[in-house]
Amino acid sequence: MAALKRMVEFIHLLWGDSKELLLFMGGYRASVFEKGFMVLLARLMGKRVILLPRTGLLPSFVERSKIMRLFVTWVVRCSYRVVCQSLSWKSFFVQRIGYPEKYVIISNWIDLESYREVLEQQFKKPVKPAVTVLYLGWVIRDKGVFELLVALDLLRDMNIELWIAGDGQDLTDLQNQAADKGLSNVTFFGWVFKDKKMELLKKADIFVLPSYFEGLPNALLEAMASGIPVIASNVGGIPDLITSGKMAFWLYRGIPWCWPINCDSWPKAKC
């Protein structure tokens, strides 16, 4: 009912609006259909549309269903431009959907200056016995958070602390599973805002993002800007941020550092 109400309101706005260019951000799951139909309606009423797909689930939708592929193709065809978050996303659209002239790349960005203090703090970290692993984002199954607990359970003999900062529909289930497994080394912070987020980034040793799908995750950008070594899934736009074999782990006073270097030029680096 909520989607139907939004559609009626949208048609009403279209009818009395003189704007010629509209911007749509494609969302999560059912939102893909909702925004898609809005794009088609806007085009029928003579509006030009710029589309920003924001869901990493789109490839699985397109590959799983011929109807979905036809729908997405139709939406792209009706759009004036489609903004892709990375080169990987543009390649996906060109190969699976076509219309190569439609796509432009505008990557997500963050204010690096905001993370300068966090980055400098990395050099002042004391050596500590436990390794702190930070997950920052939505707590839903598709983000791989339950697999994080499985991995932590397998590594019981290692001194690892897992911090999960975020909220979502599967938070309670994740907390219950951690309790059932007796994982007392997992801390749930809930959704964190700027000051607390910066504090966690300062103290974390490793950032992990085990998602099954992604667009171009801001949390990963924030971790990298903070100088934290990252472990992430090879999905969505992540390969455009992290190149396997091109990042070296430098151990300085027992602290792992992630340094963007060319491994060929520094053979001593462990890649």
DRENVEXLO-184910 format. One line per 4 residues: number of its first residue (from 1); for each residue x, y, z of N, C-alpha, C. Coordinates in steps of 0.001 Angstrom, whole numbers, plus 524288, in hexadecimal, padded with zeros to 5 digits. Atoms other than C-alpha are relative to their C-alpha. Example, Ala and Ser with C-alpha at 12.3 -4.5 7.8 and 13.67 -1.06 7.14 Angstrom:
BEGIN
1> 8037A,7FB5A,80000,8300C,7EE6C,81E78,80384,804B0,80000 ~ 7FCCC,7FB5A,7FFC4,83566,7FBDC,81BE4,7FCFE,80442,802DA
END
This chain:
BEGIN
1> 80335,7FB4B,80000,80000,80000,80000,8035B,804ED,80000 ~ 7FC98,7FB6C,7FFBE,80B1F,80950,80325,8023D,8013B,7FA9F ~ 7FDD8,7FF34,8053B,81114,80731,7F5AE,7FBE3,80248,7FC57 ~ 80440,7FE08,80347,803F0,8097E,7EF26,7FEF0,805BD,8012D
5> 800DE,7FA8D,7FE77,80217,8160C,7F6DD,80444,80382,7FDC7 ~ 7FBA8,7FCE5,80223,80FA7,81ACA,7F2C1,7FF66,800AC,7FA1F ~ 800B1,7FFB1,805A7,80C83,817B5,7E49A,7FBD3,803FD,7FE94 ~ 80435,7FC35,800F5,7FFCF,81F8B,7E51A,80207,80588,800E5
9> 7FDCC,7FAD4,7FEE0,806E6,82B02,7EB5E,803D2,801A5,7FBBC ~ 7FC35,7FECF,80415,8117B,82A16,7E107,7FD3D,801BD,7FB01 ~ 802F6,7FE8F,804AF,807A5,82A7D,7D5DC,7FDB5,80577,800A3 ~ 80230,7FACC,7FEF7,8012E,8364C,7DC3A,80431,8043A,7FF6A
13> 7FBBF,7FC3D,80077,80E57,83D31,7DD22,801A0,800BC,7FA4D ~ 7FE8B,7FFB6,80582,811A2,839EA,7CF0F,7FC2A,8035B,7FCEE ~ 80414,7FD65,802FE,804C8,83F43,7CA49,8006B,805F1,80069 ~ 7FFDF,7FA58,7FF55,806E9,84CC2,7CFF3,80574,8024C,8003E
17> 7FA9C,7FE30,7FF90,815C3,84DC6,7CF50,80223,80146,7FA94 ~ 7FDDD,7FE57,80507,81C8D,85547,7C47A,805AE,7FE5F,7FF3D ~ 7FA82,8019E,80077,82A16,84F99,7C728,8009C,7FBED,7FBB2 ~ 7FF2D,80372,8046F,82FB6,848A4,7BB65,803D3,7FB9B,8011A
21> 7FC07,803F2,7FEC3,83A9A,840C7,7C1E2,7FF23,7FDFE,80587 ~ 80103,8026C,7FAF2,83847,83729,7CD0C,8046C,7FC37,80155 ~ 7FBD9,8036F,7FE14,8420F,82F95,7D557,7FD9E,7FBBF,8035D ~ 80208,80472,7FD0D,83ECD,821EB,7DA5C,8048F,7FCCC,8021B
25> 7FC2D,8037C,7FD98,846B7,819AB,7E3CF,7FD70,7FAB5,800C6 ~ 80224,80544,7FF7D,843E0,80B2B,7E23A,801A8,7FDA3,80523 ~ 7FEEE,801CE,7FAC0,842F6,804B8,7EF68,8008E,7FA25,80085 ~ 7FF12,80556,7FE42,84268,7F774,7F5EE,7FB46,7FC9A,7FEE2
29> 80401,803E5,80110,83A85,7EBA6,7F135,7FB41,8024A,7FD2A ~ 804D3,7FE42,80291,82C61,7EFF5,7EE62,80064,80590,7FE03 ~ 7FF57,7FA9A,801B1,830E4,7FDF8,7ED02,801DB,80059,7FA5E ~ 7FE44,8001A,8056E,83724,7FA21,7E00F,7FB47,80050,7FC5A
33> 804BA,7FFE1,8032C,82992,7F792,7DA6D,7FD35,8053C,8008B ~ 802CB,7FB1E,7FF15,8238B,8038E,7E0C1,80282,80486,7FD14 ~ 7FD4F,7FBB0,802A2,82DE5,80CFC,7DBD5,8000A,7FF33,7FA16 ~ 8001E,80113,80591,82E12,80624,7CEB9,7FAF4,801D1,7FD76
37> 80505,7FE49,8021A,81F90,80872,7CC88,7FF82,805F2,8001F ~ 80007,7FA49,7FFCE,82160,8169B,7D0D8,80306,8024D,7FB64 ~ 7FCE2,7FE3F,8047D,82BE6,8182D,7C677,7FCBD,7FF9D,7FB01 ~ 80327,800CB,804AD,822C0,812A4,7BC19,7FB90,803F8,7FFAF
41> 80437,7FC1F,7FFEE,817A2,81B9A,7C049,80214,8056D,7FEB1 ~ 7FDB0,7FADF,80100,82082,82772,7C041,80150,800A1,7FA39 ~ 7FE9C,7FFB8,80591,8252F,82430,7B293,7FB27,80090,7FC9E ~ 804D9,7FF90,802EF,81736,82275,7ADB7,7FDD0,8058F,80027
45> 801E7,7FAA3,7FF72,81464,8303D,7B2AA,803F9,803F4,7FE0D ~ 7FC71,7FC74,802A1,81FC8,835D9,7AB11,80481,80206,80344 ~ 7FBAE,7FE52,7FCA5,8299C,8371E,7B62F,804FB,7FD03,7FE9C ~ 7FB01,802B2,80071,837FB,83405,7B4F0,80191,7FE04,80567
49> 7FEEC,802A4,7FB09,83CFA,82ACC,7BF6B,805BE,7FE94,80069 ~ 7FAD1,801F6,7FE9A,84A2A,8288A,7C5C2,7FF37,7FBE9,8043C ~ 800C7,80464,7FC6E,84ABC,81B6D,7CCB5,80508,7FEBF,802E2 ~ 7FB8C,80187,7FCC6,853D7,81817,7D80B,7FECA,7FACD,802A1
53> 800E2,8050F,7FD67,85329,80967,7DAEA,8036B,7FFA9,804E3 ~ 7FD1C,80017,7FB13,85728,8078A,7E929,80005,7FAAD,8029E ~ 80033,80527,7FD96,85517,7F91D,7EB9A,803E2,7FC4C,7FD77 ~ 7FC5F,803E3,801FD,85F9F,7EEDE,7EA50,7FD5B,7FAED,7FE6E
57> 802E9,804B6,80164,854F4,7E4B2,7E850,7FE86,7FFCA,7FA3E ~ 801D6,7FFB8,8055B,85264,7E90F,7DA69,8021F,7FBA7,7FC83 ~ 7FE1D,80442,8035A,85B7C,7DF1A,7D3CA,7FD1C,7FAE3,800D6 ~ 802C6,804EF,7FEFF,854CD,7D3B0,7DA9A,7FA6B,80040,7FDFD
61> 80541,7FF6E,80224,84774,7D91E,7D6E2,80003,7FEFF,7FA21 ~ 7FFC7,8004D,805B7,84B5F,7DA45,7C8A9,80155,7FA81,7FE28 ~ 7FE5F,8053A,8019C,85208,7CCFF,7C7E3,7FBE4,7FBE1,8013D ~ 803B8,803FE,7FE34,8472C,7C5CA,7CF05,7FAEB,80004,7FCE3
65> 80526,7FF8C,80265,83B84,7CABE,7C76E,80052,802CB,7FAC1 ~ 80022,7FD96,8052E,839A7,7CD6E,7B8F7,7FC4B,804A7,8000B ~ 803BD,7FBAE,7FF9F,82DF8,7D5F2,7BC6D,80295,804C0,80286 ~ 7FD48,7FBB3,7FD71,8364F,7DE17,7C5AA,803EE,8028A,7FC49
69> 7FC28,7FDD6,803AD,840BC,7DF86,7BB3D,7FD52,8037B,7FBF4 ~ 802F0,7FCDF,803C4,836A2,7E462,7B181,7FE11,8050F,80280 ~ 801EB,7FB69,7FD36,83123,7EDA4,7BBC1,80462,80403,800B9 ~ 7FB99,7FC77,7FF25,83E74,7F35A,7BF31,801CF,8025C,7FAD6
73> 7FE7D,7FE0B,80529,841D0,7F485,7B0B9,7FC50,80459,7FE3C ~ 803F3,7FC14,8016F,8353B,7FBF7,7AE6C,800D0,80506,8031E ~ 7FF2A,7FB69,7FCB1,837ED,80510,7B9F1,804DA,80302,7FE43 ~ 7FB2F,7FD77,801CD,845D1,807C2,7B54A,7FF12,802C0,7FAD0
77> 80120,7FDB8,8051D,840EC,80A38,7A77F,7FCF6,8051E,8008F ~ 80333,7FB54,7FF2B,8373E,8144D,7ACBA,802E1,8044F,802F7 ~ 7FD02,7FC2F,7FCF8,841A0,81B2A,7B4EC,80390,80329,7FC73 ~ 7FC73,7FCA5,802F2,84954,826A3,7AFBD,805A5,7FE86,80121
81> 7FADC,801C1,7FE63,8555D,82295,7B773,7FF67,7FC5A,804B6 ~ 7FFBD,80380,7FB7A,858BA,817C1,7C12A,80544,800EC,80299 ~ 7FB37,7FEE4,7FD1B,862A8,81B59,7CB96,801E5,7FB0A,802B2 ~ 7FDB4,804B9,7FDB5,86B94,81000,7CF44,803E7,8018C,80438
85> 7FC91,7FECE,7FBA1,87327,80FAB,7DC08,805B0,7FE94,7FEF3 ~ 7FAA4,801B6,8010B,87F24,8094E,7D60B,80057,7FDDB,7FA79 ~ 7FF25,80249,80526,88527,803E4,7C9A8,7FD9F,7FA87,7FFA7 ~ 80253,8053F,7FFFE,880B0,7F63A,7CDA1,7FA2C,80030,7FEE2
89> 8059B,7FF83,800E2,87297,7FACB,7CDE9,7FED9,80194,7FA66 ~ 800CC,7FE7D,80578,873BF,80164,7C0AE,800C5,7FB47,7FC6E ~ 7FEFC,804A7,80327,87990,7F4ED,7BB0A,7FB70,7FC31,8004E ~ 80487,80378,7FF5F,86E46,7ED12,7C0A3,7FB79,801CF,7FC95
93> 80469,7FE04,8030B,8640D,7F5E0,7BA6F,800EE,7FF7F,7FA25 ~ 7FED2,8004A,80595,86AD9,7F666,7AD45,7FF90,7FA67,7FE0D ~ 7FFF2,80576,801AC,86C8A,7E79B,7ACA9,7FAAA,7FD6E,80063 ~ 804EC,802BD,7FF16,85F52,7E383,7B20E,7FB35,802E0,7FDD5
97> 8048E,7FCEF,8017C,85647,7EEA8,7AE41,800B2,802A3,7FAB3 ~ 7FF10,7FD38,804E6,85C99,7F5D6,7A2F1,7FF9F,805E1,800AB ~ 8005D,7FA4F,8000F,85B4D,80433,79F45,804C5,80295,8028C ~ 7FB3C,7FE00,7FD80,8698E,807C3,7A253,80049,805E6,8005C
101> 7FFD7,7FA45,7FFE8,8673A,81620,79F64,7FD13,80252,804A2 ~ 80343,7FE0B,7FBB7,85E12,8172E,7AB1A,8030B,800E7,80514 ~ 7FDB4,8006E,7FAD2,867F0,8151F,7B606,80459,803F0,800F8 ~ 7FBC0,7FCAF,7FE1A,87074,81E93,7BD9D,80191,7FDFA,80561
105> 7FE07,801D9,7FAF4,878E1,81B5E,7C967,800C1,80499,803B0 ~ 7FF26,7FC4A,7FBB6,877C1,8238E,7D5B4,8006E,7FCBB,804EF ~ 7FF22,8035E,7FB74,87DC2,81C2E,7E10F,7FE46,802A4,80509 ~ 800F5,7FDE6,7FACD,879E7,81DBD,7EF37,804E5,802B9,801F3
109> 7FB77,7FD42,7FDED,882AA,826FB,7F68A,7FF11,80155,805BA ~ 80043,7FE45,7FA96,885B5,82B05,8046E,803DC,8047E,800B1 ~ 7FC76,7FBB6,7FEBE,88C6E,836BC,80A88,804C7,7FDC7,802D0 ~ 7FB59,80265,7FDB6,89A2E,83182,80CE6,8020B,80315,804AA
113> 7FE04,7FCC0,7FBB8,89D79,83CF0,815B2,7FD80,7FE82,8052D ~ 802BE,80180,7FB35,89363,83813,81F7A,8028F,7FB4F,802A5 ~ 7FDA0,804C7,7FDF3,89B5B,82B97,8212E,805D9,80099,80104 ~ 7FA66,7FF29,7FF3A,8A8CB,831DA,82257,801AD,7FEB0,80594
117> 7FEAA,80114,7FA81,8A8AF,8312D,83137,7FFED,7FA24,80113 ~ 8004E,805A7,7FF45,8A47D,822F2,830C1,804C5,7FD60,7FD96 ~ 7FB76,80230,802AC,8AF51,81FE3,8270A,804FE,800E0,80330 ~ 7FB5A,7FED8,7FCE1,8B9A2,826A0,82F63,8001C,7FCE0,80508
121> 80057,802FC,7FB21,8B4C6,81F53,83B52,80203,7FA71,7FF44 ~ 7FE28,8054B,800FE,8B869,81276,834C8,805BC,7FF5A,80188 ~ 7FA72,8004E,7FECE,8C6CF,815A1,836D9,8010E,80033,805E6 ~ 7FF55,7FF7F,7FA5E,8C48B,81785,8456A,7FD83,7FB76,80301
125> 8029D,8045F,7FD6A,8BD8D,80ABE,8482C,803DA,7FCF0,80356 ~ 7FCAF,80372,7FCDD,8C33E,802FB,85366,7FF81,7FA59,7FE35 ~ 80042,80595,80137,8C691,7F4C8,85125,7FC72,7FD58,803F3 ~ 803AF,80289,7FC78,8BBAD,7EC6A,856CC,7FF84,7FA43,7FE8D
129> 80029,805A4,80107,8B993,7DDC1,85805,7FBAB,7FE5F,7FC4B ~ 8047A,80192,80335,8AC52,7DD42,85148,7FFCC,8031D,7FAEE ~ 800E0,7FD66,80504,8A97F,7E065,84319,7FA38,80168,7FFB5 ~ 80564,7FE2D,8003F,89D42,7E899,84181,7FE3E,80077,7FA5F
133> 8022D,80000,80549,89526,7E633,8354C,7FAD5,802FA,80020 ~ 8049C,7FCA3,8000F,88AD3,7F056,831DD,7FCAF,7FF05,7FB28 ~ 803D6,7FFEE,80438,87E92,7EEAC,829AD,7FC94,804C5,800D4 ~ 80302,7FB27,7FFAA,87754,7FB3D,826B4,7FC0D,80015,7FB86
137> 803E7,7FFF1,80431,86A70,7FAF8,81F45,7FAE0,7FD98,801BA ~ 8050F,8025B,7FEE3,85CE5,7F53E,81E49,800B0,7FA5D,801DD ~ 7FFC3,80553,7FDEB,85AC2,7E8D4,8261F,7FB9C,7FCDF,7FD7F ~ 803A1,80350,802E6,853E8,7E052,81C23,80313,7FB61,7FDD5
141> 7FD5A,804D4,801AD,856F2,7D2A2,81740,80337,800C2,7FB14 ~ 7FD3F,7FF4C,804EF,85AFB,7D73A,809C5,8054A,802A3,800A6 ~ 7FAF5,7FD8A,7FEFE,86651,7DE97,80FF1,80415,7FC1D,80207 ~ 7FC47,803FC,7FE5A,86C9D,7D1CF,8144A,80150,8001E,805C8
145> 7FEC5,7FF74,7FA75,86BF5,7D50A,822CC,7FF92,7FAD2,802F3 ~ 80070,8050F,7FD64,867A7,7C75C,8269C,804C5,7FCA0,7FED9 ~ 7FB2E,802BE,80150,87368,7C1CA,81F7E,8048A,80206,8034B ~ 7FBF9,7FDDB,7FC8A,87BB2,7CADE,827CF,80029,7FD01,8052A
149> 80037,802F5,7FB1A,87702,7C3B5,833EF,80210,7FA77,7FF49 ~ 7FDF4,8053F,8011C,879F4,7B68D,82D9F,805F7,80020,7FFE8 ~ 7FA54,7FF81,8004F,887C5,7BB29,82A9E,8025A,800E2,80567 ~ 7FE09,7FEE4,7FAC0,8898E,7C068,83858,7FFD4,7FB1B,80364
153> 80075,804E4,7FD15,884DD,7B379,83DF6,80471,7FC42,7FE98 ~ 7FBBA,80361,801B6,88F21,7AC50,835DD,80550,801EB,801FB ~ 7FB0A,7FDAD,7FE45,899A8,7B583,83AFA,80002,80105,805DD ~ 8006D,7FF44,7FA56,896A8,7B3E8,8496E,80550,80038,802B4
157> 7FAE1,80039,7FD7A,8A4EC,7B119,84C87,80322,80505,7FF46 ~ 7FD4F,7FB15,800EE,8A8F2,7BE6B,84768,7FD74,80457,80327 ~ 801ED,7FBB4,7FCB8,8A791,7CAD4,84F5E,7FDBC,8043F,7FC73 ~ 80299,7FC66,80399,89DB8,7D1FE,846D7,7FB1D,8022E,80289
161> 804D2,7FD71,7FE51,8935B,7DBD0,84A85,7FD24,801F3,7FB29 ~ 80327,7FE42,80466,88853,7DE50,840EB,7FC42,80440,801D3 ~ 80389,7FBA9,7FEEF,88166,7EB61,8414C,7FC31,80082,7FB72 ~ 80401,7FF58,803FD,87494,7EC70,839DD,7FD08,80508,8011B
165> 80280,7FAE7,7FF61,86FDE,7FA5B,83827,7FC04,800B3,7FBA2 ~ 80419,7FF73,803E7,862DB,7FB90,8314C,7FAE0,7FDD9,80202 ~ 80532,801DA,7FE94,85490,7F834,831A6,7FD71,7FDCA,7FB20 ~ 802B6,80243,80474,84B23,7F0DD,8291E,7FC52,7FBBC,801B7
169> 8043A,803AB,7FED0,84078,7E6B7,8284E,801F0,7FADD,80263 ~ 7FE00,804F7,7FE04,8497A,7DB61,82C04,8037D,800A2,804D5 ~ 7FC9E,7FF0C,7FB7E,85040,7E19D,837B3,7FEC5,7FC50,80480 ~ 8017B,80358,7FB9A,84887,7D9FB,841F0,8019F,7FA57,7FF09
173> 7FE70,8055D,80151,84ADB,7CD07,83AE1,805E7,7FF56,80075 ~ 7FA4B,80046,7FFB8,8595A,7D006,839FF,801D2,7FFF3,805AF ~ 7FEAF,7FFF1,7FA68,85A18,7D33E,8487C,7FEC7,7FABD,80281 ~ 80171,80518,7FDD7,852FF,7C69D,84BBF,803CF,7FBC1,7FE4A
177> 7FC54,803F2,801E9,85C2F,7BEA5,8433F,80546,80083,802BB ~ 7FB17,7FF24,7FD27,8680D,7C4D0,849BE,7FF9D,7FDC3,80584 ~ 800CE,80214,7FABE,86257,7C140,856FD,7FFCE,7FA07,7FFF0 ~ 80061,805AE,80064,85F1B,7B361,852AA,8055B,7FD74,7FF3C
181> 7FAC0,80212,800FA,86D14,7B16A,84E07,803C3,8012D,80482 ~ 7FCA8,7FE9D,7FB96,87260,7B70F,85ABB,80476,803A9,7FE7A ~ 7FBFE,7FC60,801D8,879D1,7C1C0,8538F,7FFD4,804FD,80342 ~ 7FFED,7FB73,7FC8F,87C6F,7CB2A,85E99,80385,80457,7FDF8
185> 7FC77,7FC1B,80232,8866B,7D24C,85632,7FD85,80320,7FB90 ~ 802D6,7FCCA,803D0,87BE4,7D896,84DA8,7FD3D,80465,802E5 ~ 80292,7FB76,7FDAC,8775A,7E64B,8510E,7FC89,80297,7FBEF ~ 803BD,7FD6E,80377,86B41,7EC5C,84AF4,7FF4B,805A7,801D2
189> 80054,7FA78,7FEA1,86B27,7FB33,84AAD,7FAFB,80287,7FE17 ~ 8047E,7FD79,8025F,85E9F,7FD7D,84327,801CD,803F7,7FBF6 ~ 7FE9D,7FC16,803EE,85E2B,808A2,83977,80345,80449,8028B ~ 7FC7F,7FC14,7FDBB,86966,81207,83C05,80023,804D3,7FC8D
193> 7FFB1,7FB13,802D1,86A80,82038,83847,8059A,80210,8002B ~ 7FAC6,7FE35,8015D,8762D,828C2,8352B,8041D,7FF24,80435 ~ 7FBF2,8004B,7FBFA,87D87,829AC,84225,8013F,7FA5E,80172 ~ 7FF28,80577,7FE8F,87B94,81B68,845E5,8026A,7FCFE,7FB7B
197> 7FDC8,802A2,80496,87E88,816F3,8380B,805D5,80129,7FF93 ~ 7FA7B,7FE8A,80045,88B54,81E7E,83817,80323,7FD46,80441 ~ 7FD53,802A9,7FBAD,88EC8,81890,8453C,80105,7FA49,7FEA8 ~ 7FF58,80578,80174,88C9D,80AC2,84030,80411,7FF59,7FBAE
201> 7FC23,80038,8042D,8948A,80D75,833E9,80584,800CE,80213 ~ 7FAE0,7FF19,7FDA8,89FB9,8127C,83C45,8021C,7FB1C,802A8 ~ 7FE51,80461,7FCBC,8A001,8064E,844A6,80040,7FAD2,7FD0D ~ 80039,804FA,802D8,89D50,7FBBB,83A69,80535,7FEC3,7FD62
205> 7FB3B,801CF,802AB,8A88B,7F3A4,834EA,7FEE2,7FE44,7FA6F ~ 80181,801FD,80526,8A142,7EDD1,82949,7FA4C,80168,7FF0D ~ 8056E,7FF1C,80190,894EC,7F196,82200,7FE58,7FB93,7FC6B ~ 801CF,8046F,80329,88CC9,7E6A9,81C18,7FA9D,8013A,7FDBB
209> 804FD,7FF43,802AE,881BC,7E733,8122B,7FEFD,7FB28,7FCA5 ~ 800A9,80505,802BC,87D7D,7D953,80E57,7FAF6,7FFA1,7FCD3 ~ 80510,7FFB4,802A3,871C3,7DD88,80616,7FF83,7FC41,7FB68 ~ 80140,802F2,804B0,86B2F,7D548,7FBC6,7FEE2,803A6,7FB69
213> 800D9,7FC22,8041B,86810,7E1AD,7F433,80163,80560,8022E ~ 7FED9,7FAA7,7FE84,86C43,7EFEE,7F47E,7FFAA,8037D,7FB2E ~ 7FF66,7FC25,8041D,86BCB,7FC4C,7EC8A,805AA,801CF,8001D ~ 7FABA,7FE34,7FEC7,877A5,8044C,7F07E,7FFC3,801E5,805A3
217> 8013C,7FEF8,7FA82,87756,803D6,7FF71,8031F,80476,8026F ~ 7FD7C,7FBA7,7FD55,87A28,81063,806C7,80314,7FE31,804C4 ~ 7FD42,801E5,7FB56,87E07,808A9,812E3,8057B,7FE27,7FEA2 ~ 7FADB,801C9,801BC,88930,80296,80B42,80382,804A7,7FEC6
221> 7FD0A,7FB3C,80108,88D87,81003,8068B,801DA,8027D,80517 ~ 7FEAC,7FDA7,7FAFA,88D49,814DB,81494,8045A,7FCFC,802B4 ~ 7FBE9,80336,7FD9C,89586,80974,81962,8053A,800D3,7FD51 ~ 7FB27,7FF33,802E4,89F8C,80B4F,80EA3,80238,8056E,80104
225> 7FE34,7FAB6,7FECA,8A026,819F7,8113F,80246,80058,80579 ~ 7FE10,8001F,7FA9D,8A2BC,81688,81F7C,80500,7FCDA,80088 ~ 7FB1F,802F9,7FFE2,8AE7A,80E29,81BE1,7FF81,7FA98,8024E ~ 800D9,8052D,7FDB6,8A866,8015D,82074,8005F,7FBDD,7FBC2
229> 80009,8045C,803C1,8AB87,7F497,81959,7FA70,7FDFE,7FF4F ~ 8055E,80195,80111,89F45,7EFAC,812CE,7FFC8,7FA8A,7FDA3 ~ 80148,80509,8025B,899A4,7E261,80F7E,7FA7A,8008B,7FDE5 ~ 80520,7FF15,80255,88E55,7E306,805F3,7FEE3,7FC10,7FBB1
233> 801B1,8038B,8041D,88680,7DABF,7FC81,8011F,8025B,7FA9F ~ 7FEFB,7FE5E,8055C,88971,7DB5A,7EE08,7FACD,80095,7FD1C ~ 8052D,7FF34,8024A,87BFD,7E0B0,7EA66,7FF36,805C9,7FED3 ~ 80174,7FAA0,80131,8760B,7ECEF,7E481,804A0,8034D,7FE4F
237> 7FBC8,7FC6F,80153,87F36,7F885,7E3BE,804D7,7FF60,80351 ~ 7FB83,800BA,7FC88,88893,7F35D,7EE22,8050C,7FEE7,7FD01 ~ 7FB22,800E4,802E5,89272,7EE31,7E40E,8026A,804FB,7FDC2 ~ 7FDD8,7FB0E,801DC,893E2,7FC45,7DF5B,802CE,802F3,80453
241> 7FD56,7FD96,7FB8E,8987F,80008,7ED02,804AD,7FCCE,801CD ~ 7FBE8,80379,7FE0A,8A0CA,7F43D,7F07D,801C3,7FC76,7FB8B ~ 7FDD7,80357,80412,8A9AE,7ED89,7E6BC,80349,7FBC1,80282 ~ 7FD24,8045B,7FDB1,8AE35,7E019,7EAE8,80592,7FFCD,7FDD2
245> 7FA8B,8003F,80192,8BD04,7DF3A,7EAB9,8029E,80547,7FF93 ~ 7FDC4,7FAC8,80056,8BEE3,7EDEA,7EAC0,80010,802C1,8054C ~ 7FFE6,7FDBF,7FABC,8BD79,7F029,7F956,80396,7FCB5,80363 ~ 7FC42,802CE,7FCB7,8C853,7EC9A,802C2,7FEA1,800B5,805B6
249> 800B8,7FFA7,7FA5C,8C720,7E998,81139,80559,800C4,8027C ~ 7FB14,7FE9B,7FD93,8D210,7F029,81897,7FF5B,7FFA0,805EE ~ 80057,8009A,7FA58,8D41C,7EBE3,826AC,803DA,803B6,8029B ~ 7FCCA,7FC2A,7FD42,8D915,7F740,82EC1,7FEDF,7FFA2,805D7
253> 8009E,800C9,7FA58,8DB0C,7F44D,83D27,7FB55,7FC71,8011C ~ 8042D,803C7,7FF1F,8D18D,7E924,83BC0,7FAAE,801CE,7FE3F ~ 80507,7FDE6,801AF,8C6F5,7F1BD,83607,7FF88,7FF72,7FA19 ~ 80092,8009A,805A6,8C1B8,7EE41,8286E,7FE7A,80526,7FD68
257> 80144,7FB4A,802E8,8C192,7F96A,81EAB,7FEEB,7FEA1,7FA59 ~ 80156,800E6,80577,8BB7B,7F9B7,81151,80239,80484,7FCD7 ~ 7FD32,7FBEA,802C3,8C412,8011D,807E4,7FF67,7FF3B,7FA1E ~ 800D6,800AD,8059E,8C0A3,80384,7F985,8050D,80075,7FCEA
261> 7FB31,7FFF5,80303,8CCFC,7FFAC,7F25B,7FFAC,7FBF5,7FBB0 ~ 7FF94,803F9,80413,8D089,7F81B,7E647,80395,7FBBC,801E0 ~ 7FCEE,80447,7FDCB,8D52E,7EADB,7EAD2,804CD,7FEB7,7FCB3 ~ 7FB8F,80130,80362,8DE11,7E96B,7DF0C,804A8,80377,8013B
265> 7FBBE,7FC54,7FEEF,8E5E5,7F541,7E353,8023A,7FF4D,8057C ~ 7FE23,800EA,7FAB4,8E789,7F059,7F158,7FF8D,7FA3A,8011B ~ 8006D,805B1,7FFA0,8EA6C,7E1BE,7F103,7FFC7,7FDF6,8059B ~ 80023,801CC,7FA9A,8EBA4,7E125,7FFD8,7FA7F,8002D,80244
269> 8054E,7FF91,7FE0D,8DD66,7E476,8016B,7FD35,7FAD1,7FF92 ~ 8031B,804D0,80014,8D45C,7D953,804B4,7FA96,80148,7FDF0 ~ 804E5,7FE8F,80283,8C8E1,7DA3C,7FB68,7FC3B,7FB6A,80001
END
